[in-house]
Amino acid sequence: MKRFLLLFIMGLFCTPLLYAQQHVKPGKNKKPVHAAKPKSNTHKQTHKTPQNKPGPAQAAQHLKPNSGLLDSIIRAHPELKKVIDAKALYRPQIIYTQINRDENNAPQFTDHYYLVDSTNYFYCASLVKLPCSVFALEKINGLGIKNLTRTTTMLTDSAGPCQHRFWTDTSARNWNPSVEHHIKKMLLVSDNNSYSRIFEFLKPPYLLKRMTELGHPTARIVHRFDVPCIGLGNHYFNPIRFVDDNNHIIYYQAADSMKEEIKPVFEHLAIGSPIYNKKKKLISAGKDFTKSNYLSLPMIHNFLRDLVFNDYRPVNQRFLLQGNDWQFLMRHLGMYPRESEWPRYDSLAYYDSYKKYFIYGCVTPLISTDTLRIFNIVGRAYGFSIDCAYIVDFRSNTEFLLSAVIYTNKRNSFGAGIYEYDQVGLPYLRELSLALYDLEKMRLRKREPDLKNVDLFRKQQ
């Protein structure tokens, strides 16, 4: 029955594709896709929370029109429809990108949006680790200093509050921290300590500059994940030394501070309500996200797309990656923790689907198939669950991009740490991705994609 429904939906919407925004690889006389400014939208926001008032810095606030294709798929799946029908509670957003290849294997993108609204804030959590990983490699490459590479020993010192010295990493083969090893840990198991050390190396002004250059001026990556580092402590940054095997300094980044605060995107961003017990004692509260990190769903979706297809972008707009940087990033986005030699992970604590919300729902201990890979970044905190992924099936020659967020905080309050991740959030993301995966396997393509460049794990026959 589901197969019949999918075929019916495909007949209705795939040719032509309704409510879709098509992006084609830029040619000589075409403007690059990501440089286009989003159109403003005067649709009234229907979400009652958060009580967010956009500030003047929020130049890209707008609603995306809902995809007819996604709407039909959702209505054909009761588990998905249940969430969408309660959208005020769950605050879902979806971006699904179909990929078609031309005669040169260059990708053409057709984006489908559902309930995507940049004013409907969600806490992006660990999503920030993807741009930080890429920008750390860019910064190392851009410095152009002899013997300074991603594997060079990186010693983080301490010079004030919120700062932690980090000179030894026992999970590394040589026990030395490095940009490469921090990136591995971020992408493999979403390590927060590694993120904070890379954040200190990059610093918010540089992160804002790069995100703005990529067309995302309202992106904000402004704080560590170190507890309890909050507020002004995130305006001061550690001295960092990159040294050779003899402990001679190759590059030194002095302690620094932000001269001006980066203006928040939202003037006031409060989510949730206080909860009191019968004795009127506060047991759980709302949360102010005004000065928190911010990436909208289109920002992270487009960032991953640009990384995956970096070689097909105009030369002057590609990420500054050198040597095998791209393969290194892609490999660790798609790798299971048990496949890593350094660092090594306990397969019981860090099982195969530990950060694979799509397809596997974060519940599959051992993934035996070698024909399906998910290159992704996830975030989960304060009731928000997000996955942003490039999904590839080498057996059926299927590829597509999918990003989605859901909010599972039934009490709409914080502090108790009670969220419905396992009961609602992860099953929803799994069901959504499986529905689109089934659709993609049946979708007719004019040309089969050549996926050799992302076939990084299977044993070559």
GUPAKE-588857 format. One record per residue (C-alpha): residue number from 1; residue in one letter; z, x, y negated. Coordinates in nm, 4 decimals, decimal comma. Example, Ala and Ser with C-alpha at 12.3 -4.5 7.8 and 13.67 -1.06 7.14 Angstrom:
2
<1; A; <0,7800; 1,2300; 0,4500>>
<2; S; <0,7140; 1,3670; 0,1060>>
END
This chain:
461
<1; M; <0,0000; 0,0000; 0,0000>>
<2; K; <0,0905; 0,2813; -0,2420>>
<3; R; <-0,2386; 0,4526; -0,1621>>
<4; F; <-0,4286; 0,1327; -0,2465>>
<5; L; <-0,2388; 0,0983; -0,5746>>
<6; L; <-0,3140; 0,4578; -0,6686>>
<7; L; <-0,6843; 0,4152; -0,5957>>
<8; F; <-0,6861; 0,0977; -0,8033>>
<9; I; <-0,5103; 0,2727; -1,0918>>
<10; M; <-0,7512; 0,5640; -1,0775>>
<11; G; <-1,0467; 0,3263; -1,0905>>
<12; L; <-0,9023; 0,1545; -1,3942>>
<13; F; <-0,7984; 0,4548; -1,5982>>
<14; C; <-0,9422; 0,7824; -1,4813>>
<15; T; <-1,2988; 0,7116; -1,5965>>
<16; P; <-1,2796; 0,6769; -1,8847>>
<17; L; <-0,9246; 0,8018; -1,9510>>
<18; L; <-0,7551; 0,5553; -2,1825>>
<19; Y; <-0,4854; 0,6428; -2,4339>>
<20; A; <-0,5317; 1,0120; -2,3599>>
<21; Q; <-0,5684; 1,2994; -2,5968>>
<22; Q; <-0,8223; 1,5477; -2,4600>>
<23; H; <-0,7963; 1,9177; -2,5349>>
<24; V; <-1,0881; 2,1473; -2,4620>>
<25; K; <-1,0818; 2,5230; -2,4580>>
<26; P; <-1,1699; 2,6361; -2,8145>>
<27; G; <-1,5158; 2,7769; -2,8615>>
<28; K; <-1,6600; 2,9745; -3,1469>>
<29; N; <-1,6925; 2,6731; -3,3725>>
<30; K; <-1,3884; 2,4818; -3,2591>>
<31; K; <-1,0358; 2,4984; -3,3895>>
<32; P; <-0,7762; 2,6016; -3,1334>>
<33; V; <-0,5858; 2,3094; -2,9904>>
<34; H; <-0,2362; 2,4256; -3,0646>>
<35; A; <-0,3178; 2,4922; -3,4295>>
<36; A; <-0,3821; 2,1237; -3,4987>>
<37; K; <-0,1093; 1,9572; -3,7021>>
<38; P; <0,0345; 1,6407; -3,5435>>
<39; K; <-0,0356; 1,3216; -3,7309>>
<40; S; <0,2544; 1,1484; -3,8955>>
<41; N; <0,3551; 0,8143; -3,7517>>
<42; T; <0,5276; 0,5272; -3,9234>>
<43; H; <0,6405; 0,3518; -3,6044>>
<44; K; <0,9983; 0,2412; -3,6337>>
<45; Q; <1,2347; 0,4238; -3,4019>>
<46; T; <1,3864; 0,1826; -3,1511>>
<47; H; <1,6591; 0,4064; -3,0086>>
<48; K; <2,0044; 0,3286; -3,1482>>
<49; T; <2,1409; 0,6694; -3,0524>>
<50; P; <2,1437; 0,9419; -3,1564>>
<51; Q; <2,2284; 0,8539; -3,5157>>
<52; N; <1,9877; 1,1163; -3,6330>>
<53; K; <1,8479; 1,1325; -3,9808>>
<54; P; <1,5489; 1,3696; -3,9923>>
<55; G; <1,5764; 1,6365; -4,2567>>
<56; P; <1,2954; 1,7724; -4,4726>>
<57; A; <1,2378; 2,0564; -4,2250>>
<58; Q; <1,1228; 1,8097; -3,9619>>
<59; A; <0,7533; 1,8167; -4,0433>>
<60; A; <0,6377; 1,7086; -3,6982>>
<61; Q; <0,8298; 1,3856; -3,6444>>
<62; H; <0,6061; 1,1299; -3,4795>>
<63; L; <0,5611; 0,9021; -3,1840>>
<64; K; <0,2895; 0,9622; -2,9260>>
<65; P; <0,0923; 0,6586; -2,8042>>
<66; N; <0,1826; 0,5560; -2,4504>>
<67; S; <-0,0690; 0,6327; -2,1746>>
<68; G; <-0,2112; 0,3325; -1,9926>>
<69; L; <-0,2443; 0,5432; -1,6800>>
<70; L; <0,1230; 0,6428; -1,6804>>
<71; D; <0,2245; 0,2864; -1,7573>>
<72; S; <0,0364; 0,1600; -1,4518>>
<73; I; <0,1869; 0,4250; -1,2246>>
<74; I; <0,5377; 0,3506; -1,3482>>
<75; R; <0,4972; -0,0220; -1,2892>>
<76; A; <0,3724; 0,0459; -0,9357>>
<77; H; <0,6977; 0,2294; -0,8526>>
<78; P; <1,0166; 0,0198; -0,8793>>
<79; E; <1,2398; 0,3293; -0,8989>>
<80; L; <1,0522; 0,4501; -1,2063>>
<81; K; <1,0215; 0,1064; -1,3634>>
<82; K; <1,3983; 0,0608; -1,3378>>
<83; V; <1,4517; 0,3662; -1,5598>>
<84; I; <1,1758; 0,2794; -1,8056>>
<85; D; <1,3007; -0,0784; -1,8398>>
<86; A; <1,6385; 0,0673; -1,9444>>
<87; K; <1,4836; 0,3216; -2,1821>>
<88; A; <1,7518; 0,2696; -2,4478>>
<89; L; <2,0059; 0,3890; -2,1916>>
<90; Y; <1,8100; 0,6663; -2,0207>>
<91; R; <1,5914; 0,7830; -2,3131>>
<92; P; <1,3045; 0,9055; -2,0892>>
<93; Q; <1,0016; 1,0976; -2,2145>>
<94; I; <0,7010; 1,2078; -2,0071>>
<95; I; <0,4012; 1,4348; -2,0634>>
<96; Y; <0,1433; 1,4647; -1,7849>>
<97; T; <-0,1625; 1,6883; -1,8247>>
<98; Q; <-0,4688; 1,6618; -1,6055>>
<99; I; <-0,6658; 1,9853; -1,5722>>
<100; N; <-1,0398; 2,0075; -1,5137>>
<101; R; <-1,2340; 2,3322; -1,4877>>
<102; D; <-1,5790; 2,4117; -1,6256>>
<103; E; <-1,8446; 2,6305; -1,4654>>
<104; N; <-1,6526; 2,9431; -1,5748>>
<105; N; <-1,3212; 2,8089; -1,4375>>
<106; A; <-1,1988; 2,7585; -1,7956>>
<107; P; <-0,9498; 2,4691; -1,8169>>
<108; Q; <-0,9974; 2,1431; -2,0019>>
<109; F; <-0,6802; 1,9443; -2,0641>>
<110; T; <-0,6239; 1,5694; -2,0856>>
<111; D; <-0,2705; 1,4846; -2,1988>>
<112; H; <-0,0953; 1,1587; -2,1131>>
<113; Y; <0,2213; 1,0704; -2,3040>>
<114; Y; <0,4896; 0,8126; -2,2368>>
<115; L; <0,7750; 0,7348; -2,4777>>
<116; V; <0,7322; 1,0782; -2,6380>>
<117; D; <0,9116; 1,0818; -2,9710>>
<118; S; <1,0187; 1,3997; -3,1501>>
<119; T; <1,2942; 1,2079; -3,3327>>
<120; N; <1,4488; 1,1026; -2,9999>>
<121; Y; <1,6582; 1,4174; -2,9645>>
<122; F; <1,7560; 1,5672; -2,6318>>
<123; Y; <1,9553; 1,8847; -2,5834>>
<124; C; <1,7036; 2,1366; -2,4510>>
<125; A; <1,9674; 2,3484; -2,2706>>
<126; S; <1,8062; 2,6273; -2,0651>>
<127; L; <1,4487; 2,5461; -2,1702>>
<128; V; <1,4969; 2,8068; -2,4451>>
<129; K; <1,4983; 3,0779; -2,1779>>
<130; L; <1,1213; 3,0538; -2,1349>>
<131; P; <1,0201; 3,1370; -2,4947>>
<132; C; <1,2961; 3,3987; -2,5108>>
<133; S; <1,1589; 3,5661; -2,1967>>
<134; V; <0,8062; 3,5799; -2,3371>>
<135; F; <0,9131; 3,6919; -2,6833>>
<136; A; <1,1336; 3,9685; -2,5430>>
<137; L; <0,8295; 4,1182; -2,3700>>
<138; E; <0,6238; 4,0731; -2,6878>>
<139; K; <0,8858; 4,2531; -2,8947>>
<140; I; <0,9077; 4,5465; -2,6536>>
<141; N; <0,5277; 4,5742; -2,6467>>
<142; G; <0,4958; 4,5300; -3,0238>>
<143; L; <0,7399; 4,8109; -3,1041>>
<144; G; <0,4942; 5,0544; -2,9452>>
<145; I; <0,7593; 5,3203; -2,8808>>
<146; K; <0,6876; 5,5827; -2,6158>>
<147; N; <0,8864; 5,5266; -2,2933>>
<148; L; <1,0185; 5,1912; -2,4166>>
<149; T; <0,9276; 4,9309; -2,1539>>
<150; R; <1,0748; 4,6153; -2,0078>>
<151; T; <1,2492; 4,8274; -1,7406>>
<152; T; <1,4173; 5,0660; -1,9881>>
<153; T; <1,7980; 5,0575; -1,9689>>
<154; M; <1,9307; 4,8178; -2,2341>>
<155; L; <2,2925; 4,8697; -2,3429>>
<156; T; <2,4445; 4,5925; -2,5518>>
<157; D; <2,7407; 4,6988; -2,7639>>
<158; S; <3,0017; 4,4942; -2,9488>>
<159; A; <3,0713; 4,5055; -3,3208>>
<160; G; <3,2469; 4,1794; -3,4009>>
<161; P; <3,3526; 3,8322; -3,2874>>
<162; C; <3,1306; 3,6492; -3,0378>>
<163; Q; <2,9931; 3,9833; -2,9217>>
<164; H; <3,0252; 4,1203; -2,5696>>
<165; R; <2,9587; 4,4727; -2,4510>>
<166; F; <2,7231; 4,4797; -2,1527>>
<167; W; <2,6610; 4,8254; -2,0096>>
<168; T; <2,6537; 4,7620; -1,6354>>
<169; D; <2,4757; 4,5055; -1,4203>>
<170; T; <2,5731; 4,5296; -1,0552>>
<171; S; <2,2913; 4,2911; -0,9559>>
<172; A; <2,0317; 4,5523; -1,0594>>
<173; R; <1,9119; 4,8163; -0,8151>>
<174; N; <2,0273; 5,0985; -1,0464>>
<175; W; <2,3173; 4,8962; -1,1956>>
<176; N; <2,1545; 4,9194; -1,5383>>
<177; P; <2,0745; 4,6153; -1,7552>>
<178; S; <1,7183; 4,5851; -1,8824>>
<179; V; <1,4936; 4,3271; -2,0464>>
<180; E; <1,3142; 4,2844; -1,7147>>
<181; H; <1,6321; 4,2213; -1,5198>>
<182; H; <1,7652; 3,9753; -1,7785>>
<183; I; <1,4374; 3,7828; -1,7572>>
<184; K; <1,4515; 3,7769; -1,3777>>
<185; K; <1,7982; 3,6227; -1,3848>>
<186; M; <1,7037; 3,3668; -1,6499>>
<187; L; <1,3947; 3,2465; -1,4662>>
<188; L; <1,5361; 3,2612; -1,1125>>
<189; V; <1,8771; 3,0966; -1,1568>>
<190; S; <1,9003; 3,0173; -1,5303>>
<191; D; <2,1586; 3,2879; -1,6025>>
<192; N; <2,3409; 3,2218; -1,9313>>
<193; N; <2,4770; 3,5732; -1,9854>>
<194; S; <2,1262; 3,7185; -1,9647>>
<195; Y; <1,9991; 3,4603; -2,2117>>
<196; S; <2,2703; 3,5513; -2,4627>>
<197; R; <2,1867; 3,9231; -2,4416>>
<198; I; <1,8156; 3,8551; -2,4956>>
<199; F; <1,8985; 3,6126; -2,7792>>
<200; E; <2,0898; 3,8965; -2,9512>>
<201; F; <1,7918; 4,1278; -2,9086>>
<202; L; <1,5498; 3,8764; -3,0612>>
<203; K; <1,7691; 3,6950; -3,3203>>
<204; P; <1,6967; 3,3486; -3,4676>>
<205; P; <1,4709; 3,4531; -3,7601>>
<206; Y; <1,2301; 3,6297; -3,5228>>
<207; L; <1,2391; 3,3363; -3,2796>>
<208; L; <1,1636; 3,0918; -3,5613>>
<209; K; <0,8807; 3,3133; -3,6882>>
<210; R; <0,7112; 3,3268; -3,3483>>
<211; M; <0,7544; 2,9569; -3,2752>>
<212; T; <0,6136; 2,8742; -3,6193>>
<213; E; <0,3127; 3,0975; -3,5531>>
<214; L; <0,2544; 2,9004; -3,2331>>
<215; G; <0,2540; 2,5742; -3,4290>>
<216; H; <0,6178; 2,4711; -3,3758>>
<217; P; <0,7939; 2,5184; -3,7135>>
<218; T; <1,0735; 2,2749; -3,6243>>
<219; A; <1,1794; 2,4608; -3,3102>>
<220; R; <1,5340; 2,5963; -3,3317>>
<221; I; <1,6852; 2,8643; -3,1074>>
<222; V; <1,9990; 2,9467; -3,3003>>
<223; H; <2,2941; 3,0081; -3,0695>>
<224; R; <2,4161; 3,1991; -2,7663>>
<225; F; <2,5386; 3,0338; -2,4481>>
<226; D; <2,8590; 3,2375; -2,4495>>
<227; V; <3,1762; 3,0283; -2,4487>>
<228; P; <3,3460; 2,9780; -2,6909>>
<229; C; <3,0952; 3,1271; -2,9358>>
<230; I; <3,0179; 2,8577; -3,1938>>
<231; G; <2,9388; 2,8315; -3,5612>>
<232; L; <2,9214; 3,1435; -3,7776>>
<233; G; <2,9720; 3,3736; -3,4806>>
<234; N; <2,6068; 3,3125; -3,3956>>
<235; H; <2,5056; 3,4617; -3,7325>>
<236; Y; <2,6142; 3,8125; -3,6289>>
<237; F; <2,4331; 4,0267; -3,3749>>
<238; N; <2,5267; 4,3193; -3,1557>>
<239; P; <2,4003; 4,6746; -3,1858>>
<240; I; <2,1714; 4,7490; -2,8890>>
<241; R; <2,0622; 5,0825; -2,7424>>
<242; F; <1,7656; 5,1442; -2,5148>>
<243; V; <1,8209; 5,4753; -2,3357>>
<244; D; <1,6461; 5,7012; -2,0831>>
<245; D; <1,7911; 5,8312; -1,7561>>
<246; N; <1,9771; 6,1048; -1,9478>>
<247; N; <2,1336; 5,8485; -2,1823>>
<248; H; <1,9181; 5,9689; -2,4733>>
<249; I; <1,8370; 5,6893; -2,7165>>
<250; I; <1,4744; 5,5724; -2,7106>>
<251; Y; <1,5266; 5,2824; -2,9487>>
<252; Y; <1,8316; 5,1655; -3,1431>>
<253; Q; <1,8716; 4,8180; -3,2943>>
<254; A; <2,1603; 4,8212; -3,5404>>
<255; A; <2,4195; 4,5463; -3,5741>>
<256; D; <2,2815; 4,2726; -3,7955>>
<257; S; <2,3607; 3,9387; -3,9536>>
<258; M; <2,1673; 3,6414; -4,0837>>
<259; K; <2,1457; 3,6388; -4,4615>>
<260; E; <2,0607; 3,2676; -4,4732>>
<261; E; <2,1316; 2,9870; -4,2304>>
<262; I; <1,8243; 2,8351; -4,0711>>
<263; K; <1,8110; 2,4761; -4,1915>>
<264; P; <1,8748; 2,2212; -3,9146>>
<265; V; <1,5889; 1,9904; -3,8233>>
<266; F; <1,8135; 1,6837; -3,8465>>
<267; E; <2,0533; 1,6229; -4,1353>>
<268; H; <2,2997; 1,4490; -3,9058>>
<269; L; <2,2622; 1,4335; -3,5310>>
<270; A; <2,5459; 1,2646; -3,3467>>
<271; I; <2,5153; 1,1335; -2,9920>>
<272; G; <2,7720; 0,9237; -2,8113>>
<273; S; <3,0902; 0,7409; -2,8988>>
<274; P; <3,4619; 0,8194; -2,8626>>
<275; I; <3,6506; 0,6688; -2,5691>>
<276; Y; <4,0253; 0,5949; -2,5808>>
<277; N; <4,2633; 0,4989; -2,3038>>
<278; K; <4,5051; 0,2067; -2,3174>>
<279; K; <4,7514; 0,4182; -2,5137>>
<280; K; <4,4780; 0,4839; -2,7712>>
<281; K; <4,4614; 0,8489; -2,6746>>
<282; L; <4,1187; 1,0075; -2,7118>>
<283; I; <3,9897; 1,0998; -2,3662>>
<284; S; <3,6225; 1,1594; -2,4434>>
<285; A; <3,4258; 1,1969; -2,7639>>
<286; G; <3,0809; 1,1901; -2,9166>>
<287; K; <2,9052; 1,5180; -2,9902>>
<288; D; <2,7404; 1,6616; -3,2989>>
<289; F; <2,4132; 1,8365; -3,2070>>
<290; T; <2,3059; 1,9033; -3,5679>>
<291; K; <2,3293; 2,2819; -3,5321>>
<292; S; <2,2274; 2,3001; -3,1665>>
<293; N; <1,9085; 2,4449; -3,0234>>
<294; Y; <1,6085; 2,2138; -3,0470>>
<295; L; <1,2794; 2,2074; -2,8581>>
<296; S; <1,0878; 1,8814; -2,8354>>
<297; L; <0,9121; 1,7945; -2,5102>>
<298; P; <0,5621; 1,8677; -2,6513>>
<299; M; <0,6844; 2,2099; -2,7722>>
<300; I; <0,7997; 2,3325; -2,4311>>
<301; H; <0,5113; 2,1612; -2,2494>>
<302; N; <0,2523; 2,3288; -2,4702>>
<303; F; <0,4360; 2,6609; -2,4533>>
<304; L; <0,4197; 2,6646; -2,0746>>
<305; R; <0,0555; 2,5541; -2,0822>>
<306; D; <-0,0325; 2,8351; -2,3227>>
<307; L; <0,1448; 3,0875; -2,1008>>
<308; V; <-0,0160; 2,9719; -1,7767>>
<309; F; <-0,3615; 2,9769; -1,9355>>
<310; N; <-0,3011; 3,2703; -2,1676>>
<311; D; <-0,6253; 3,4463; -2,0709>>
<312; Y; <-0,8304; 3,1415; -2,1738>>
<313; R; <-0,6890; 3,1216; -2,5253>>
<314; P; <-0,8602; 3,2871; -2,8237>>
<315; V; <-0,7795; 3,6580; -2,8151>>
<316; N; <-0,5925; 3,6544; -3,1464>>
<317; Q; <-0,3693; 3,3691; -3,0262>>
<318; R; <-0,2666; 3,5049; -2,6878>>
<319; F; <0,0849; 3,6209; -2,6134>>
<320; L; <0,1237; 3,9970; -2,6567>>
<321; L; <0,1590; 4,0750; -2,2868>>
<322; Q; <0,0586; 4,4061; -2,1356>>
<323; G; <-0,0082; 4,5411; -1,7881>>
<324; N; <0,1338; 4,3037; -1,5297>>
<325; D; <0,3658; 4,1185; -1,7731>>
<326; W; <0,1895; 3,7873; -1,7092>>
<327; Q; <0,2081; 3,8201; -1,3308>>
<328; F; <0,5753; 3,9200; -1,3632>>
<329; L; <0,6569; 3,6060; -1,5640>>
<330; M; <0,4565; 3,3710; -1,3437>>
<331; R; <0,5989; 3,5170; -1,0255>>
<332; H; <0,9577; 3,4610; -1,1369>>
<333; L; <0,8828; 3,1128; -1,2687>>
<334; G; <0,7564; 3,0169; -0,9235>>
<335; M; <0,9852; 3,2247; -0,7002>>
<336; Y; <1,2747; 3,0917; -0,4922>>
<337; P; <1,6032; 3,2829; -0,5342>>
<338; R; <1,5958; 3,4058; -0,1721>>
<339; E; <1,2606; 3,5743; -0,2364>>
<340; S; <1,4142; 3,8080; -0,4938>>
<341; E; <1,5239; 4,1515; -0,3749>>
<342; W; <1,6913; 4,2563; -0,7012>>
<343; P; <1,8856; 4,0556; -0,8001>>
<344; R; <1,9914; 3,9203; -0,4619>>
<345; Y; <2,1326; 3,5701; -0,4311>>
<346; D; <2,3406; 3,3834; -0,1762>>
<347; S; <2,0973; 3,1285; -0,0295>>
<348; L; <2,3768; 2,8718; 0,0132>>
<349; A; <2,4730; 2,8745; -0,3548>>
<350; Y; <2,1210; 2,9386; -0,4833>>
<351; Y; <1,9047; 2,7458; -0,2390>>
<352; D; <1,5264; 2,7117; -0,2661>>
<353; S; <1,5178; 2,3995; -0,4841>>
<354; Y; <1,8091; 2,5109; -0,7040>>
<355; K; <1,5890; 2,4790; -1,0127>>
<356; K; <1,3061; 2,2679; -0,8731>>
<357; Y; <1,3782; 1,9169; -1,0002>>
<358; F; <1,0201; 1,7969; -0,9556>>
<359; I; <0,8966; 1,7269; -0,5998>>
<360; Y; <1,2232; 1,8454; -0,4363>>
<361; G; <1,4878; 1,6809; -0,6553>>
<362; C; <1,7117; 1,9889; -0,6435>>
<363; V; <1,8326; 1,8889; -0,2932>>
<364; T; <1,6059; 2,0774; -0,0491>>
<365; P; <1,7879; 2,3831; 0,0928>>
<366; L; <1,4816; 2,5498; 0,2467>>
<367; I; <1,1233; 2,4940; 0,1371>>
<368; S; <0,9037; 2,5872; 0,4311>>
<369; T; <0,5586; 2,5133; 0,2891>>
<370; D; <0,3664; 2,8043; 0,1419>>
<371; T; <0,0825; 2,5933; 0,0010>>
<372; L; <0,2739; 2,4285; -0,2850>>
<373; R; <0,4267; 2,6174; -0,5762>>
<374; I; <0,6041; 2,4941; -0,8870>>
<375; F; <0,6046; 2,7326; -1,1851>>
<376; N; <0,8715; 2,5808; -1,4049>>
<377; I; <1,1653; 2,5966; -1,6405>>
<378; V; <1,4500; 2,3447; -1,6292>>
<379; G; <1,7413; 2,2371; -1,8459>>
<380; R; <2,0527; 2,0378; -1,7608>>
<381; A; <2,3529; 1,9777; -1,9852>>
<382; Y; <2,5452; 1,6948; -2,1530>>
<383; G; <2,3729; 1,4376; -1,9316>>
<384; F; <2,0190; 1,5535; -2,0111>>
<385; S; <1,7936; 1,6715; -1,7263>>
<386; I; <1,4557; 1,8251; -1,8098>>
<387; D; <1,1841; 1,9877; -1,6025>>
<388; C; <0,8667; 2,1444; -1,7400>>
<389; A; <0,6266; 2,2574; -1,4707>>
<390; Y; <0,2821; 2,3739; -1,3667>>
<391; I; <0,2406; 2,2379; -1,0133>>
<392; V; <-0,0175; 2,3859; -0,7765>>
<393; D; <-0,1202; 2,2838; -0,4238>>
<394; F; <-0,3449; 2,5503; -0,2738>>
<395; R; <-0,4353; 2,3366; 0,0282>>
<396; S; <-0,5791; 2,0486; -0,1726>>
<397; N; <-0,6802; 2,2671; -0,4697>>
<398; T; <-0,4656; 2,0549; -0,6977>>
<399; E; <-0,3122; 2,1618; -1,0285>>
<400; F; <-0,1427; 1,9712; -1,3067>>
<401; L; <0,1240; 2,0070; -1,5759>>
<402; L; <0,4224; 1,7762; -1,6003>>
<403; S; <0,7235; 1,7636; -1,8334>>
<404; A; <0,9915; 1,4964; -1,8362>>
<405; V; <1,3424; 1,4326; -1,9645>>
<406; I; <1,6054; 1,1741; -1,8764>>
<407; Y; <1,9556; 1,1122; -2,0149>>
<408; T; <2,2164; 1,0084; -1,7578>>
<409; N; <2,5419; 0,9577; -1,9446>>
<410; K; <2,6374; 0,5974; -1,8722>>
<411; R; <2,9525; 0,6190; -2,0819>>
<412; N; <2,7549; 0,7791; -2,3661>>
<413; S; <3,0483; 1,0089; -2,4302>>
<414; F; <3,1267; 1,3761; -2,3810>>
<415; G; <3,4225; 1,5825; -2,2772>>
<416; A; <3,4909; 1,4414; -1,9313>>
<417; G; <3,1796; 1,6055; -1,7869>>
<418; I; <3,0856; 1,2947; -1,5903>>
<419; Y; <2,7097; 1,2476; -1,5733>>
<420; E; <2,4787; 1,0721; -1,3259>>
<421; Y; <2,2540; 1,3698; -1,2493>>
<422; D; <2,2524; 1,3248; -0,8713>>
<423; Q; <2,2597; 0,9464; -0,8697>>
<424; V; <1,9858; 0,8787; -1,1283>>
<425; G; <1,8421; 1,1810; -1,3091>>
<426; L; <1,7195; 1,4068; -1,0292>>
<427; P; <1,5927; 1,1227; -0,8046>>
<428; Y; <1,3940; 0,9893; -1,1019>>
<429; L; <1,2313; 1,3267; -1,1744>>
<430; R; <1,1489; 1,3699; -0,8056>>
<431; E; <0,9946; 1,0225; -0,7747>>
<432; L; <0,7913; 1,0632; -1,0940>>
<433; S; <0,6461; 1,3977; -0,9864>>
<434; L; <0,5648; 1,2758; -0,6337>>
<435; A; <0,3787; 0,9733; -0,7735>>
<436; L; <0,1653; 1,1979; -0,9950>>
<437; Y; <0,1219; 1,4541; -0,7168>>
<438; D; <-0,0193; 1,1798; -0,4922>>
<439; L; <-0,2510; 1,0723; -0,7715>>
<440; E; <-0,3695; 1,4280; -0,8314>>
<441; K; <-0,4497; 1,4888; -0,4652>>
<442; M; <-0,6860; 1,1895; -0,4711>>
<443; R; <-0,8306; 1,2479; -0,8172>>
<444; L; <-1,1989; 1,3410; -0,8097>>
<445; R; <-1,2960; 1,6590; -0,9922>>
<446; K; <-1,6413; 1,7735; -1,0869>>
<447; R; <-1,5483; 2,1307; -0,9954>>
<448; E; <-1,2822; 2,2750; -0,7705>>
<449; P; <-1,0459; 2,5116; -0,9536>>
<450; D; <-1,0252; 2,8770; -0,8573>>
<451; L; <-0,6488; 2,9331; -0,8233>>
<452; K; <-0,6451; 3,2916; -0,6988>>
<453; N; <-0,4645; 3,4244; -1,0057>>
<454; V; <-0,1572; 3,2071; -0,9363>>
<455; D; <-0,1654; 3,2511; -0,5568>>
<456; L; <0,1177; 3,5052; -0,5826>>
<457; F; <0,3284; 3,4303; -0,2768>>
<458; R; <0,1177; 3,3419; 0,0254>>
<459; K; <0,0323; 3,6140; 0,2699>>
<460; Q; <-0,3337; 3,6928; 0,2288>>
<461; Q; <-0,5387; 3,6137; 0,5387>>
END
